[in-house]
Amino acid sequence: VHKRVALSPVGRPLNKLKSVYELVIVIADAMHCHMEIANKCGILHRDISWNNVLFRRESGLVQGMLIDFD
């Protein structure tokens, strides 16, 4: 069992993205995350919504995250 607990904010909400292009990247990352967890761990998220997809920006690039697996 692998668990990760964040004690400080690590992502930003989707309404803070700068373009549709960034939104596409973030959603693709979240979909990839869901596929990997489903294939490797047999876990389905079952509550993917705008509130459960966040992004972070590093060196000008955005990365999507899928959160709230409880």
Secondary structure, DSSP 8 states (H G I E B T S, - for coil): ------SS---B-GGG-S-HHHHHHHHHHHHHHHHHHHHHH--------GGGEEEEEETTEEEEEE----
